[in-house]
């Protein structure tokens, strides 16, 4: 069963965020992961989070262990430090679920 996470972000530097995506995708692929949906959103009508959101996506992994391994990978953490941290203002995990 595939493990998926629905994520909302507030992007503060879209160019640097795209550099993050470009740098992390090969590492994500090594763990059997990818993106199944990805949206820029203009307006949030309702949110249980106080954090603003302007980007929503679904990231998937072969299983939850694969997700945990990816997010603790040393190479990924370097990419996250260099590109994600300075480009993202807020992160909201909306849902985590498994799917066939």
LOSEKE-461025 format. One record per residue (C-alpha): residue number from 1; residue in three letters; x, y, z. Coordinates in pm, 1 decimal, always signed. Example, Ala and Ser with C-alpha at 12.3 -4.5 7.8 and 13.67 -1.06 7.14 Angstrom:
# LOSEKE-461025
<koldo><resi>1</resi><resn>Ala</resn><X>+1230.0</X><Y>-450.0</Y><Z>+780.0</Z></koldo>
<koldo><resi>2</resi><resn>Ser</resn><X>+1367.0</X><Y>-106.0</Y><Z>+714.0</Z></koldo>
END
This chain:
# LOSEKE-461025
<koldo><resi>1</resi><resn>Unk</resn><X>+0.0</X><Y>+0.0</Y><Z>+0.0</Z></koldo>
<koldo><resi>2</resi><resn>Unk</resn><X>+128.7</X><Y>+340.9</Y><Z>-94.3</Z></koldo>
<koldo><resi>3</resi><resn>Unk</resn><X>+177.1</X><Y>+596.2</Y><Z>+186.1</Z></koldo>
<koldo><resi>4</resi><resn>Unk</resn><X>+72.8</X><Y>+951.2</Y><Z>+97.4</Z></koldo>
<koldo><resi>5</resi><resn>Unk</resn><X>+89.5</X><Y>+1289.1</Y><Z>+270.2</Z></koldo>
<koldo><resi>6</resi><resn>Unk</resn><X>-125.3</X><Y>+1589.8</Y><Z>+179.6</Z></koldo>
<koldo><resi>7</resi><resn>Unk</resn><X>+81.8</X><Y>+1901.0</Y><Z>+251.0</Z></koldo>
<koldo><resi>8</resi><resn>Unk</resn><X>+12.3</X><Y>+2274.1</Y><Z>+250.1</Z></koldo>
<koldo><resi>9</resi><resn>Unk</resn><X>+295.2</X><Y>+2527.4</Y><Z>+232.3</Z></koldo>
<koldo><resi>10</resi><resn>Unk</resn><X>+336.0</X><Y>+2903.1</Y><Z>+237.1</Z></koldo>
<koldo><resi>11</resi><resn>Unk</resn><X>+615.9</X><Y>+2977.7</Y><Z>-10.0</Z></koldo>
<koldo><resi>12</resi><resn>Unk</resn><X>+821.8</X><Y>+3292.6</Y><Z>+41.3</Z></koldo>
<koldo><resi>13</resi><resn>Unk</resn><X>+1074.1</X><Y>+3238.9</Y><Z>-241.4</Z></koldo>
<koldo><resi>14</resi><resn>Unk</resn><X>+934.4</X><Y>+3043.7</Y><Z>-536.2</Z></koldo>
<koldo><resi>15</resi><resn>Unk</resn><X>+1263.5</X><Y>+3033.7</Y><Z>-727.3</Z></koldo>
<koldo><resi>16</resi><resn>Unk</resn><X>+1453.7</X><Y>+2884.3</Y><Z>-435.0</Z></koldo>
<koldo><resi>17</resi><resn>Unk</resn><X>+1162.1</X><Y>+2647.7</Y><Z>-365.5</Z></koldo>
<koldo><resi>18</resi><resn>Unk</resn><X>+1180.5</X><Y>+2521.7</Y><Z>-725.8</Z></koldo>
<koldo><resi>19</resi><resn>Unk</resn><X>+1554.8</X><Y>+2467.3</Y><Z>-677.8</Z></koldo>
<koldo><resi>20</resi><resn>Unk</resn><X>+1464.3</X><Y>+2258.7</Y><Z>-369.4</Z></koldo>
<koldo><resi>21</resi><resn>Unk</resn><X>+1219.1</X><Y>+2049.4</Y><Z>-571.3</Z></koldo>
<koldo><resi>22</resi><resn>Unk</resn><X>+1474.8</X><Y>+1996.4</Y><Z>-848.3</Z></koldo>
<koldo><resi>23</resi><resn>Unk</resn><X>+1747.5</X><Y>+1892.9</Y><Z>-602.9</Z></koldo>
<koldo><resi>24</resi><resn>Unk</resn><X>+1533.1</X><Y>+1662.3</Y><Z>-389.9</Z></koldo>
<koldo><resi>25</resi><resn>Unk</resn><X>+1348.7</X><Y>+1471.6</Y><Z>-664.6</Z></koldo>
<koldo><resi>26</resi><resn>Unk</resn><X>+1634.6</X><Y>+1230.4</Y><Z>-745.9</Z></koldo>
<koldo><resi>27</resi><resn>Unk</resn><X>+1668.7</X><Y>+1147.0</Y><Z>-375.2</Z></koldo>
<koldo><resi>28</resi><resn>Unk</resn><X>+1291.4</X><Y>+1107.1</Y><Z>-344.3</Z></koldo>
<koldo><resi>29</resi><resn>Unk</resn><X>+1293.8</X><Y>+867.0</Y><Z>-640.7</Z></koldo>
<koldo><resi>30</resi><resn>Unk</resn><X>+1556.9</X><Y>+651.9</Y><Z>-468.7</Z></koldo>
<koldo><resi>31</resi><resn>Unk</resn><X>+1301.7</X><Y>+590.0</Y><Z>-191.8</Z></koldo>
<koldo><resi>32</resi><resn>Unk</resn><X>+1020.3</X><Y>+504.3</Y><Z>-434.0</Z></koldo>
<koldo><resi>33</resi><resn>Unk</resn><X>+857.4</X><Y>+842.8</Y><Z>-384.7</Z></koldo>
<koldo><resi>34</resi><resn>Unk</resn><X>+707.6</X><Y>+1112.1</Y><Z>-601.0</Z></koldo>
<koldo><resi>35</resi><resn>Unk</resn><X>+431.3</X><Y>+1369.7</Y><Z>-631.0</Z></koldo>
<koldo><resi>36</resi><resn>Unk</resn><X>+81.6</X><Y>+1276.3</Y><Z>-746.9</Z></koldo>
<koldo><resi>37</resi><resn>Unk</resn><X>-80.0</X><Y>+1621.7</Y><Z>-719.9</Z></koldo>
<koldo><resi>38</resi><resn>Unk</resn><X>+66.6</X><Y>+1971.2</Y><Z>-696.5</Z></koldo>
<koldo><resi>39</resi><resn>Unk</resn><X>-120.8</X><Y>+2304.3</Y><Z>-692.6</Z></koldo>
<koldo><resi>40</resi><resn>Unk</resn><X>-59.5</X><Y>+2673.5</Y><Z>-643.8</Z></koldo>
<koldo><resi>41</resi><resn>Unk</resn><X>-369.9</X><Y>+2807.7</Y><Z>-469.7</Z></koldo>
<koldo><resi>42</resi><resn>Unk</resn><X>-497.3</X><Y>+3163.1</Y><Z>-471.4</Z></koldo>
<koldo><resi>43</resi><resn>Unk</resn><X>-734.8</X><Y>+3160.8</Y><Z>-177.0</Z></koldo>
<koldo><resi>44</resi><resn>Unk</resn><X>-792.2</X><Y>+2942.7</Y><Z>+127.5</Z></koldo>
<koldo><resi>45</resi><resn>Unk</resn><X>-1160.1</X><Y>+2942.7</Y><Z>+222.0</Z></koldo>
<koldo><resi>46</resi><resn>Unk</resn><X>-1130.8</X><Y>+2731.1</Y><Z>+537.9</Z></koldo>
<koldo><resi>47</resi><resn>Unk</resn><X>-834.6</X><Y>+2596.8</Y><Z>+730.4</Z></koldo>
<koldo><resi>48</resi><resn>Unk</resn><X>-784.4</X><Y>+2434.7</Y><Z>+1067.8</Z></koldo>
<koldo><resi>49</resi><resn>Unk</resn><X>-429.9</X><Y>+2572.4</Y><Z>+1068.5</Z></koldo>
<koldo><resi>50</resi><resn>Unk</resn><X>-336.5</X><Y>+2930.4</Y><Z>+1145.5</Z></koldo>
<koldo><resi>51</resi><resn>Unk</resn><X>-43.3</X><Y>+2902.2</Y><Z>+904.3</Z></koldo>
<koldo><resi>52</resi><resn>Unk</resn><X>-108.8</X><Y>+3054.3</Y><Z>+561.8</Z></koldo>
<koldo><resi>53</resi><resn>Unk</resn><X>-113.5</X><Y>+2816.4</Y><Z>+262.0</Z></koldo>
<koldo><resi>54</resi><resn>Unk</resn><X>-52.2</X><Y>+2892.9</Y><Z>-105.6</Z></koldo>
<koldo><resi>55</resi><resn>Unk</resn><X>+82.5</X><Y>+2557.9</Y><Z>-230.4</Z></koldo>
<koldo><resi>56</resi><resn>Unk</resn><X>-80.6</X><Y>+2216.2</Y><Z>-182.4</Z></koldo>
<koldo><resi>57</resi><resn>Unk</resn><X>+54.5</X><Y>+1880.4</Y><Z>-295.9</Z></koldo>
<koldo><resi>58</resi><resn>Unk</resn><X>+45.6</X><Y>+1506.9</Y><Z>-233.3</Z></koldo>
<koldo><resi>59</resi><resn>Unk</resn><X>+381.9</X><Y>+1338.7</Y><Z>-185.1</Z></koldo>
<koldo><resi>60</resi><resn>Unk</resn><X>+387.9</X><Y>+958.9</Y><Z>-187.7</Z></koldo>
<koldo><resi>61</resi><resn>Unk</resn><X>+618.6</X><Y>+677.6</Y><Z>-80.5</Z></koldo>
<koldo><resi>62</resi><resn>Unk</resn><X>+609.0</X><Y>+300.2</Y><Z>-116.3</Z></koldo>
<koldo><resi>63</resi><resn>Unk</resn><X>+536.0</X><Y>+282.9</Y><Z>+258.9</Z></koldo>
<koldo><resi>64</resi><resn>Unk</resn><X>+570.6</X><Y>+482.0</Y><Z>+581.4</Z></koldo>
<koldo><resi>65</resi><resn>Unk</resn><X>+918.9</X><Y>+341.8</Y><Z>+648.6</Z></koldo>
<koldo><resi>66</resi><resn>Unk</resn><X>+1027.9</X><Y>+470.2</Y><Z>+307.7</Z></koldo>
<koldo><resi>67</resi><resn>Unk</resn><X>+897.6</X><Y>+815.2</Y><Z>+399.9</Z></koldo>
<koldo><resi>68</resi><resn>Unk</resn><X>+1083.6</X><Y>+815.2</Y><Z>+730.9</Z></koldo>
<koldo><resi>69</resi><resn>Unk</resn><X>+1403.3</X><Y>+699.3</Y><Z>+562.1</Z></koldo>
<koldo><resi>70</resi><resn>Unk</resn><X>+1375.8</X><Y>+969.8</Y><Z>+297.0</Z></koldo>
<koldo><resi>71</resi><resn>Unk</resn><X>+1321.9</X><Y>+1252.6</Y><Z>+546.2</Z></koldo>
<koldo><resi>72</resi><resn>Unk</resn><X>+1622.2</X><Y>+1136.9</Y><Z>+753.6</Z></koldo>
<koldo><resi>73</resi><resn>Unk</resn><X>+1854.7</X><Y>+1083.0</Y><Z>+453.6</Z></koldo>
<koldo><resi>74</resi><resn>Unk</resn><X>+2176.3</X><Y>+1285.7</Y><Z>+495.8</Z></koldo>
<koldo><resi>75</resi><resn>Unk</resn><X>+2174.7</X><Y>+1406.3</Y><Z>+134.0</Z></koldo>
<koldo><resi>76</resi><resn>Unk</resn><X>+1810.3</X><Y>+1512.3</Y><Z>+161.7</Z></koldo>
<koldo><resi>77</resi><resn>Unk</resn><X>+1879.9</X><Y>+1701.8</Y><Z>+484.2</Z></koldo>
<koldo><resi>78</resi><resn>Unk</resn><X>+2154.5</X><Y>+1900.9</Y><Z>+307.9</Z></koldo>
<koldo><resi>79</resi><resn>Unk</resn><X>+1912.6</X><Y>+1993.9</Y><Z>+27.6</Z></koldo>
<koldo><resi>80</resi><resn>Unk</resn><X>+1645.3</X><Y>+2084.3</Y><Z>+281.8</Z></koldo>
<koldo><resi>81</resi><resn>Unk</resn><X>+1885.2</X><Y>+2311.3</Y><Z>+470.3</Z></koldo>
<koldo><resi>82</resi><resn>Unk</resn><X>+2008.7</X><Y>+2485.6</Y><Z>+157.6</Z></koldo>
<koldo><resi>83</resi><resn>Unk</resn><X>+1680.8</X><Y>+2533.8</Y><Z>-29.9</Z></koldo>
<koldo><resi>84</resi><resn>Unk</resn><X>+1367.8</X><Y>+2440.9</Y><Z>+166.9</Z></koldo>
<koldo><resi>85</resi><resn>Unk</resn><X>+1434.6</X><Y>+2627.6</Y><Z>+490.4</Z></koldo>
<koldo><resi>86</resi><resn>Unk</resn><X>+1500.0</X><Y>+2967.2</Y><Z>+327.8</Z></koldo>
<koldo><resi>87</resi><resn>Unk</resn><X>+1213.3</X><Y>+2931.7</Y><Z>+76.1</Z></koldo>
<koldo><resi>88</resi><resn>Unk</resn><X>+920.7</X><Y>+2813.7</Y><Z>+290.5</Z></koldo>
<koldo><resi>89</resi><resn>Unk</resn><X>+747.9</X><Y>+3025.4</Y><Z>+552.8</Z></koldo>
<koldo><resi>90</resi><resn>Unk</resn><X>+506.5</X><Y>+2762.4</Y><Z>+689.1</Z></koldo>
<koldo><resi>91</resi><resn>Unk</resn><X>+428.3</X><Y>+2391.8</Y><Z>+653.9</Z></koldo>
<koldo><resi>92</resi><resn>Unk</resn><X>+94.8</X><Y>+2228.9</Y><Z>+733.3</Z></koldo>
<koldo><resi>93</resi><resn>Unk</resn><X>+47.9</X><Y>+1851.5</Y><Z>+720.6</Z></koldo>
<koldo><resi>94</resi><resn>Unk</resn><X>-317.9</X><Y>+1825.9</Y><Z>+623.2</Z></koldo>
<koldo><resi>95</resi><resn>Unk</resn><X>-349.5</X><Y>+1445.5</Y><Z>+613.2</Z></koldo>
<koldo><resi>96</resi><resn>Unk</resn><X>-152.2</X><Y>+1120.7</Y><Z>+597.2</Z></koldo>
<koldo><resi>97</resi><resn>Unk</resn><X>-306.6</X><Y>+807.6</Y><Z>+451.4</Z></koldo>
<koldo><resi>98</resi><resn>Unk</resn><X>-245.7</X><Y>+477.7</Y><Z>+273.2</Z></koldo>
<koldo><resi>99</resi><resn>Unk</resn><X>-385.1</X><Y>+392.0</Y><Z>-67.2</Z></koldo>
<koldo><resi>100</resi><resn>Unk</resn><X>-376.2</X><Y>+88.0</Y><Z>-295.1</Z></koldo>
END
